[in-house]
Amino acid sequence: MKKDFLWGGALSNVQAEGGYLEDGKGLNVYDTLVVTPEPGIAPMFCDTAVATDHYHHWKEDIDLMAEMGFKAYRFSIVWSRIHPMGDDAEANQAGLDYYEAMIDYLKEKGIEPVVSLVHFDMPDNLLRKYNGFMNKQFIDFYARHVERVATRMKGKVKYWITYNEINLAPYQSDLVAGAYLPEGMTRSEMFVHMSVNTAIAHAKAVEAIKRVDPEAKVGGMVGHAPFYPLTCKSEDIIAADFKNKMHNYLPYDIMCHGQLPAYFLNFAKNRNVEFVFTEEEQNVVRESAQKLDYLAFSYYRSNVQASFDGINDPVALEDAVLFDSRNMKNPNYGMNEWGWQIDEEGLRYSLIDFYHRYEKPLFIVENGIAFDEKLVDGKVYDDNRIDYYRRHISSLKTACEHDGVDLMGYLAWSPIDFLSSHKEIRKRYGFVYVNRDFHDLLDLKRYPKKSFYWYKKAIASNGEDLDDIEY
Ligand code: BG6
C-alpha cells in the first residue's frame, strides 16, 4: 500500500457521545428517533443520554486510537451541539470549542481528522418545524452551519465529508434527512424531491468549505451495498441495474457530473413529478463537481435484487424494486446475527466499479462487523471480527495493487463500541469494548478486544501482516 495510506477508524458521534443536553446541545433526530428493531430482533431500548459516554471519555478514546497507530480518524461534529435548534442566529461556542479541542488533540497525536458534517445529528427542531431536507429553506440552515464550522476549523481539518450516506436519505428519511413522508405524497415522489434537495445541499457544502478554506479536501459520501441480480434471468438483471442506479450511483453521478442524470429525469417524468431546481441551484451543483476531491463510501455487505412476478406495469414494478423490503439473501455467503452478509470480494468489486466509473480517488470511511459480545475476565476474543477485517483488507489490497484503484485510506468501523443506528448496545462494532449493557450503565470502562492488537499490527505493517496474534 502507498506510504501515506490513511489507516484508521471512524465513529458517529451521536451514537457514542451521550452528554446529550450538556454545554448547550439541543436534541437531534437520533435522540428522538423511535426505534424500529431490525428483523428478528426483539424491541429494545437503549438511551442516547449516555450512549458509551464518549463525550467525557474522548481523550482516553483518542489515546487508544493513537495506540493502535491510527493515521486518520473520522468523526462527526454533531450539528445540534453547534446549532441546538438548527435555525439559531448564532452558533453555540461551547460546541465549537469542544470539537476544536478534539481536533487539536488528534493533531498532537499525529492523527489526521476526517470530519463528517451530517451524521444522524440534525436538530430535532428542524424536523418538527421544517420537515428537514424536504424543505428547501432547510438547505440554507445546513449551508450556514457548514460555513460556520469550516470557518472555525480552517487550517486544522484537511478532510471533510459533506453528508453521511446521502443516498439513504429517501429511505430512512427521519434519521438521515430529518424528514417524514409528507401527507398525500408517494414514496417515489419523495425520492425525487429528496434526491434533488440533498444534492443541492451537498453542492452548497462543497462551495462553502472551498470558499472558506481552499486548501481543504472535500468528499461526498454514500452508504454502499452493491445489488447483485438474484439470478441470471434478464428481469432480475434489469431490476438490479435499476436498483444500483437509483440507490448507489445517483448521488455520485450528480456530484461528479454536476447534473441530474437522464435515468433520474426519466424516473420523475414517468411519475409526473415536478420538482424545483432553479438556475442558481443548477449552477452550484455544476460548479461543485469541479471542486470535489474524492468519493467516500461505507461498505459492510452486498445485497441481492430480484424482480417481482405478477407486476406488469413498469412504474409499479420499479417502485416495488426501489422500496423492496423482502431482504433476500445471497446463498453464497454467511452472515452475522443481524443478517448482514459477509462478502469481501464485494468490496473489491465496489472499488473497481466506482474507480473506473468516476476516476476519482476513493476513500473507504466505514467497514466493519457487529457481534453481540461479552466481556470475560476483562477480555473479548473477537476472532470472527479479525477474520472479517483480514478478508476485507486483503480484498482492498488486490483492488489497489492489481486493479489499479486509487484508494486514499481505510477507516474501520469502529474504534470503540457505541449504539447502533437502531440504538442497540448489544450490536457491538468496536476494537474497544465499553462496559455497559442494555439495562445497566455499569462502569463504562474501556477494554481493548483481541482485534485491537491485531489491527495495530496490521497498520504497523502497512497492511502486510494480517496473521493471527497472541492475546
Ligand atoms: C452506517 C452508518 O449506515 O452503518 C453508521 O453510517 C451505522 O452510523 C453503521 O452505525 C452500521 O449500521 P448499524 O445499523 O448496525 O448501526
Boltz pocket constraint, residues with backbone or C-beta under 6 A from the ligand:
constraints:
  - pocket:
      binder: B
      contacts: [[A, 12], [A, 15], [A, 164], [A, 165], [A, 223], [A, 298], [A, 366], [A, 370], [A, 419], [A, 420], [A, 421], [A, 422], [A, 427]]
      max_distance: 6.0
